[in-house]
Structures are given as structure tokens and as C-alpha cells.
Amino acid sequence: MAGWFGAFDRYANAKGGDVAAWLSAYNAERWRVDRKTSGTIHVAHAAVSIIGAIQPRVLTRALGEANRENGLAARFLFAAPPPRPKRFTKAAASADAIEAVGAVFGRLFRLDHALDADGKLQPVDVALSPEAEAAFAEFYNRHGAELAALTGDLAAAFSKLEELPARLALILHHVRVVAGEVADAAVIDADTMQAAIVLTEWHKVETRRVYQLLDGDPEDRDQQRLVAWIRRRGGTATARD
């Protein structure tokens, strides 16, 4: 991820265009790229998913004031669980499990678009069951009350998380459809929505953890690392340690 951040506006005439394009990709908006060598590239719905790893100190530099104010930081789902001691294991995924997961991905890749009257590709509409909609509404109201008490960068991040159950439910739904767990591909059920809400609540905890890291000064971060080190040792340490 450090390389991705560092590549922003590497062309002299970009002038912030790279970040603006990535911001629009969050909602699969229209992209237009003009290049002298390749001409104009036009993408009607530029949906891009990005996943990567980055060191905490590098992340602090990459998500400085500019990339927080423009909304880039708020568009990421963060995960920074406390480190655990490594333990040797010979456990491995079974051949049947690997084959089953591969088959699910294969069927996901074969999902097709809808077509309009002119034969152009269109998104497929997927509805919520009444129970799924009620679960989302309950989360939305609860999250809204939590959001109202926040300010600054964390409030911006949580404003994006209010829609996360819907995004995750769509992913989980299609996985369950191609795995044969759901018969109706056009309706997201309550179980799928509840699973998406559980994932969202986990990401909210992780987001708070990362923003505490981003907002803390170097001395605070050193103290946090010391506390984590003591916890990994069972919660106690001597002054000599």
C-alpha cells in the first residue's frame, strides 16, 4: 500500500487527479483518462476494490491532513487486531475445502450482468427481504445515534460505515447463492444481513483502533506498543524486562 500511496500524481500534469479518480471509484462512478500515447479511455462504471498491508508509521504519513480532508481515509476498511504469538502448526486446508472454495470463486466470476433494451450491460437489482430490511433499519438507527456523538475524522469514517452492511450483505448473498445455500438470488435474507452487521461492528472496533494510532503522538504510540508487548507476555513484566 505504501507504493500505491506514493504513486499518486506521479505524472506532472495530474494535479490531484489520481486521488480524485480513486475517490470516485468508491461509488463506481464514471472514469475518463486522457493519455497522449493511448488516447482517451472511458469507463462508465469504474468499480475498483483495493486490499493491501502497510506499516503503522507509513500509514500515519500517507493519511495525513490532505487525505483525511478529501475523504480518502474514510473510504478504507481498516483491520489492525492486536498481535498474537506465533505458534507452529502442521494444520492445512483439506483438498476438498480448497476445491470447494475454488468452485465458489469460479461461479462468482461467471455471474452475469442484466441487459437493457439496447443490449447494454446493467447492474442486477437485488432486494432485501422484509426481515433483512428491518435488521438493517435497526442497525442504521443505532449507528446513527453513535455517529451523532462523534466529531472530526472518526465521524467521517463512521459516516461511510453506515452503508457497509448493505455492501457486505450483497457480497455474502452472492457467495451463499453460488454455494447453494440460498435459493432466491434476487432477495437478500435476514441471516445474510445479520452476518453483514456483525462484520460491520467488528470493523467499527478496528476503525477506532486505527484512528487512535493515527491521532496519537509518537510518545503515545510508544506507550501503546509497550502495553501490547506486556500483554503478549501474559500481562506482567519486571522493570528489568
C-alpha positions as CSV (number, residue, x, y, z in Angstrom):
1,M,0.0,0.0,0.0
2,A,2.9,2.4,0.6
3,G,3.8,2.1,-3.1
4,W,0.2,2.8,-4.1
5,F,0.0,5.9,-2.0
6,G,3.4,7.0,-3.2
7,A,2.4,6.7,-6.9
8,F,-0.3,9.4,-6.6
9,D,0.1,12.1,-9.2
10,R,3.5,10.8,-10.5
11,Y,2.6,12.4,-13.8
12,A,3.4,16.1,-13.8
13,N,0.0,17.2,-15.1
14,A,-2.1,15.1,-12.8
15,K,-2.6,17.9,-10.2
16,G,-4.6,15.8,-7.8
17,G,-6.4,13.8,-10.5
18,D,-5.2,10.4,-9.2
19,V,-6.7,10.9,-5.8
20,A,-10.0,12.3,-7.3
21,A,-10.3,9.2,-9.5
22,W,-9.8,6.8,-6.6
23,L,-12.4,8.7,-4.6
24,S,-14.9,8.3,-7.4
25,A,-14.2,4.5,-7.6
26,Y,-15.7,4.0,-4.2
27,N,-19.1,4.5,-5.8
28,A,-18.2,3.1,-9.2
29,E,-18.5,6.4,-10.9
30,R,-17.5,7.4,-14.4
31,W,-13.8,7.5,-15.3
32,R,-12.2,9.3,-18.1
33,V,-8.4,9.2,-18.6
34,D,-6.6,11.1,-21.3
35,R,-3.2,9.9,-22.4
36,K,-1.0,11.2,-25.2
37,T,0.1,7.7,-26.2
38,S,-3.1,5.7,-25.8
39,G,-5.8,8.4,-26.3
40,T,-8.9,8.7,-24.2
41,I,-10.0,5.8,-22.0
42,H,-13.6,5.9,-20.8
43,V,-15.1,3.6,-18.2
44,A,-18.8,4.0,-17.5
45,H,-18.7,2.3,-14.0
46,A,-15.2,2.2,-12.6
47,A,-15.7,-0.1,-9.6
48,V,-12.3,-0.9,-8.0
49,S,-11.6,-3.0,-4.9
50,I,-8.2,-2.4,-3.2
51,I,-6.7,-4.6,-0.5
52,G,-3.2,-4.4,1.0
53,A,-1.0,-4.1,4.0
54,I,1.0,-1.2,5.3
55,Q,3.2,-0.4,8.4
56,P,1.5,1.8,11.0
57,R,4.1,4.6,10.8
58,V,3.9,4.7,7.0
59,L,0.1,4.8,7.2
60,T,0.3,7.8,9.5
61,R,2.3,9.7,6.9
62,A,0.2,8.5,4.0
63,L,-3.1,9.5,5.6
64,G,-2.0,13.0,6.5
65,E,-4.3,16.0,6.7
66,A,-4.9,16.2,2.9
67,N,-6.0,12.6,2.6
68,R,-8.3,12.9,5.6
69,E,-10.0,16.1,4.4
70,N,-10.6,14.8,0.9
71,G,-12.3,11.6,2.3
72,L,-9.8,9.1,1.1
73,A,-9.1,7.8,4.7
74,A,-12.8,7.4,5.4
75,R,-13.2,5.1,2.4
76,F,-11.0,2.3,3.8
77,L,-12.0,-0.6,5.9
78,F,-9.2,-1.0,8.5
79,A,-8.1,-4.1,10.3
80,A,-5.3,-3.9,12.9
81,P,-6.0,-6.7,15.5
82,P,-3.6,-7.0,18.4
83,P,-0.6,-9.2,17.6
84,R,-0.6,-12.7,18.9
85,P,2.4,-15.0,19.5
86,K,3.2,-17.3,16.5
87,R,2.6,-21.0,17.1
88,F,3.9,-23.8,14.9
89,T,1.2,-25.9,13.3
90,K,1.1,-28.5,10.6
91,A,-2.6,-27.9,10.0
92,A,-3.6,-27.3,6.4
93,A,-6.8,-26.9,4.4
94,S,-8.1,-30.2,3.0
95,A,-8.1,-30.8,-0.7
96,D,-11.9,-30.9,-0.6
97,A,-12.1,-27.5,1.1
98,I,-9.7,-26.0,-1.4
99,E,-11.7,-27.4,-4.3
100,A,-15.0,-26.2,-2.8
101,V,-13.7,-22.6,-2.4
102,G,-12.3,-22.6,-5.9
103,A,-15.6,-23.7,-7.2
104,V,-17.4,-20.9,-5.4
105,F,-15.0,-18.3,-6.9
106,G,-15.4,-19.8,-10.3
107,R,-19.2,-19.5,-10.1
108,L,-18.9,-15.9,-8.8
109,F,-16.7,-14.9,-11.8
110,R,-19.5,-16.3,-14.1
111,L,-22.2,-14.2,-12.6
112,D,-23.6,-12.1,-15.4
113,H,-25.0,-8.5,-15.8
114,A,-28.5,-7.6,-16.7
115,L,-29.1,-6.1,-20.2
116,D,-31.2,-3.1,-21.1
117,A,-33.4,-2.8,-24.2
118,D,-30.3,-1.9,-26.3
119,G,-28.3,-4.9,-25.1
120,K,-26.0,-2.8,-22.9
121,L,-24.8,-4.2,-19.6
122,Q,-26.7,-3.0,-16.5
123,P,-26.4,-3.8,-12.8
124,V,-28.6,-6.6,-11.4
125,D,-31.2,-5.4,-8.9
126,V,-31.2,-7.4,-5.6
127,A,-33.9,-6.6,-3.0
128,L,-34.0,-7.0,0.8
129,S,-36.5,-9.3,2.4
130,P,-38.8,-7.6,5.0
131,E,-36.8,-9.2,7.8
132,A,-33.4,-8.1,6.3
133,E,-34.7,-4.6,5.8
134,A,-35.8,-4.4,9.4
135,A,-32.4,-5.7,10.6
136,F,-30.6,-3.0,8.5
137,A,-33.0,-0.3,9.8
138,E,-32.3,-1.2,13.4
139,F,-28.5,-1.1,12.7
140,Y,-28.8,2.2,10.8
141,N,-30.7,3.9,13.7
142,R,-28.3,2.5,16.3
143,H,-25.3,3.5,14.3
144,G,-26.8,7.0,13.6
145,A,-27.1,7.6,17.3
146,E,-23.4,6.6,17.8
147,L,-22.3,8.8,14.8
148,A,-24.1,11.8,16.2
149,A,-21.7,11.7,19.2
150,L,-18.6,11.7,17.1
151,T,-16.6,14.5,15.6
152,G,-13.7,15.0,13.2
153,D,-12.0,12.3,11.2
154,L,-13.6,9.4,13.1
155,A,-17.0,10.8,12.3
156,A,-16.2,10.9,8.6
157,A,-15.1,7.3,8.8
158,F,-18.2,6.2,10.6
159,S,-20.4,8.0,8.1
160,K,-19.1,5.6,5.5
161,L,-19.6,2.6,7.7
162,E,-23.4,3.2,8.0
163,E,-23.8,1.7,4.5
164,L,-21.3,-1.1,5.0
165,P,-23.9,-3.8,6.0
166,A,-25.6,-3.3,2.6
167,R,-22.3,-3.6,0.7
168,L,-21.2,-6.7,2.7
169,A,-24.6,-8.3,2.5
170,L,-24.5,-8.1,-1.3
171,I,-21.2,-10.0,-1.3
172,L,-22.2,-12.5,1.3
173,H,-25.5,-13.1,-0.5
174,H,-23.9,-14.0,-3.8
175,V,-21.4,-16.2,-2.1
176,R,-24.3,-18.1,-0.5
177,V,-26.2,-18.2,-3.8
178,V,-23.4,-19.8,-5.7
179,A,-22.6,-22.1,-2.8
180,G,-26.2,-23.4,-2.9
181,E,-27.2,-22.1,0.5
182,V,-29.8,-19.6,-0.9
183,A,-32.5,-20.4,-3.5
184,D,-33.7,-16.9,-4.3
185,A,-30.8,-15.0,-6.0
186,A,-33.0,-11.8,-6.2
187,V,-33.6,-11.4,-2.4
188,I,-31.2,-11.0,0.5
189,D,-32.4,-12.7,3.6
190,A,-32.2,-11.8,7.3
191,D,-29.4,-14.3,8.0
192,T,-27.1,-12.7,5.4
193,M,-27.9,-9.2,6.7
194,Q,-27.2,-10.2,10.3
195,A,-23.8,-11.6,9.2
196,A,-23.0,-8.4,7.4
197,I,-23.9,-6.4,10.5
198,V,-21.7,-8.5,12.7
199,L,-18.8,-7.9,10.3
200,T,-19.5,-4.1,10.3
201,E,-19.5,-3.9,14.1
202,W,-16.1,-5.6,14.0
203,H,-14.8,-3.1,11.5
204,K,-16.0,-0.3,13.7
205,V,-13.8,-1.5,16.5
206,E,-10.9,-1.8,14.2
207,T,-11.5,1.7,12.8
208,R,-11.4,3.2,16.2
209,R,-8.2,1.3,17.0
210,V,-6.5,2.6,13.8
211,Y,-7.7,6.2,14.2
212,Q,-6.3,6.2,17.8
213,L,-3.0,5.2,16.2
214,L,-3.2,8.0,13.6
215,D,-4.2,10.6,16.1
216,G,-1.7,9.8,18.8
217,D,1.7,11.5,19.2
218,P,4.9,9.4,19.0
219,E,5.1,9.1,22.8
220,D,1.6,7.8,22.9
221,R,2.3,5.2,20.2
222,D,5.4,4.1,22.1
223,Q,3.3,3.5,25.2
224,Q,0.7,1.6,23.2
225,R,3.5,-0.7,21.8
226,L,4.8,-1.2,25.3
227,V,1.3,-2.1,26.6
228,A,0.9,-4.6,23.7
229,W,4.3,-6.1,24.5
230,I,3.4,-6.6,28.1
231,R,0.1,-8.2,27.2
232,R,1.8,-10.7,24.9
233,R,3.9,-11.7,27.9
234,G,0.9,-12.6,29.9
235,G,0.1,-9.2,31.3
236,T,3.2,-8.8,33.6
237,A,6.8,-7.7,33.2
238,T,9.6,-6.7,35.6
239,A,11.4,-3.3,35.4
240,R,14.5,-5.3,34.1
241,D,12.3,-6.8,31.3
